């Protein structure tokens, strides 16, 4: 499947919605989910010859992979000295990816 530029708005809305939900529930999430191993194993196997599109791939990532994340966003984690996500930092990171500039 050829990437479809018409899908960009749906992808951005999905990512914005899921990112907001993740950050809103961050304080209640355990740092490491008890289902972490199960989430990691859910991505095994061969890749399909034909993809389902960006939005479908991202939905699968959220549905299967969220428990595979380590909830270190925000001010409750001090293991790396990179700071917590702020709205400005998040927006700048997204724009950096969109603008696709080589550093």
C-alpha positions as CSV (number, residue, x, y, z in Angstrom):
1,X,0.0,0.0,0.0
2,X,1.4,3.4,-1.0
3,X,1.3,6.0,1.8
4,X,-1.8,8.1,1.5
5,X,-1.3,11.8,2.2
6,X,-5.1,12.1,2.6
7,X,-4.7,9.9,5.7
8,X,-2.5,12.5,7.5
9,X,-5.3,14.3,9.3
10,X,-6.7,11.1,10.6
11,X,-3.3,10.0,11.8
12,X,-2.6,13.3,13.5
13,X,-6.0,13.3,15.2
14,X,-5.5,9.8,16.4
15,X,-2.0,10.5,17.8
16,X,-3.2,13.7,19.4
17,X,-6.1,12.0,21.1
18,X,-4.0,9.0,22.3
19,X,-1.2,11.2,23.5
20,X,-3.6,13.4,25.5
21,X,-5.3,10.3,27.0
22,X,-1.9,8.8,27.9
23,X,-0.7,12.0,29.6
24,X,-4.0,12.6,31.4
25,X,-3.8,9.1,32.9
26,X,-0.1,9.1,33.6
27,X,-0.3,9.7,37.4
28,X,-2.5,6.6,37.8
29,X,-0.4,4.3,35.5
30,X,2.2,2.0,37.1
31,X,5.7,2.8,35.9
32,X,6.0,-0.8,34.5
33,X,2.8,-2.6,33.5
34,X,2.3,-6.1,34.8
35,X,1.4,-6.9,31.2
36,X,4.7,-5.7,29.7
37,X,5.9,-9.1,28.6
38,X,2.6,-9.9,26.9
39,X,2.6,-6.6,25.1
40,X,6.1,-7.2,23.8
41,X,5.3,-10.7,22.6
42,X,2.1,-9.4,20.7
43,X,4.3,-8.0,18.0
44,X,6.0,-11.2,16.9
45,X,5.7,-12.8,13.5
46,X,6.2,-11.8,9.9
47,X,5.3,-8.5,8.5
48,X,2.4,-8.5,6.0
49,X,3.2,-8.0,2.3
50,X,0.6,-5.2,2.1
51,X,0.0,-2.7,4.9
52,X,-3.3,-1.5,6.3
53,X,-2.4,2.2,6.4
54,X,-0.9,4.5,9.0
55,X,-4.0,4.9,11.1
56,X,-4.6,1.2,11.4
57,X,-0.9,0.6,12.3
58,X,-1.0,3.3,15.0
59,X,-4.2,1.9,16.4
60,X,-2.6,-1.5,16.7
61,X,0.4,0.0,18.4
62,X,-1.8,1.7,21.0
63,X,-4.0,-1.3,21.5
64,X,-1.2,-3.9,21.8
65,X,1.8,-1.8,22.8
66,X,0.7,0.6,25.4
67,X,1.4,-1.9,28.2
68,X,4.9,-2.3,26.8
69,X,5.8,1.2,27.6
70,X,7.5,2.3,30.7
71,X,5.6,5.3,32.1
72,X,8.5,7.7,32.8
73,X,6.9,10.8,31.2
74,X,6.6,13.9,33.3
75,X,8.2,14.9,36.6
76,X,8.1,11.6,38.4
77,X,11.1,10.1,36.7
78,X,14.7,11.1,37.3
79,X,16.7,8.4,35.6
80,X,17.6,10.5,32.6
81,X,18.4,14.1,32.7
82,X,16.2,15.1,29.7
83,X,13.3,16.7,31.6
84,X,9.6,15.9,31.5
85,X,7.4,16.6,28.6
86,X,5.8,20.0,28.6
87,X,3.2,21.1,26.0
88,X,5.8,23.2,24.2
89,X,8.4,20.4,24.2
90,X,5.9,17.9,22.9
91,X,4.7,20.3,20.1
92,X,8.3,21.1,19.1
93,X,9.2,17.4,19.0
94,X,6.2,16.7,16.7
95,X,7.0,19.6,14.5
96,X,10.7,18.5,14.3
97,X,9.5,15.1,13.1
98,X,7.0,16.7,10.6
99,X,9.6,19.2,9.2
100,X,12.0,16.2,8.8
101,X,15.2,18.3,9.0
102,X,18.6,16.7,9.3
103,X,20.3,18.0,12.4
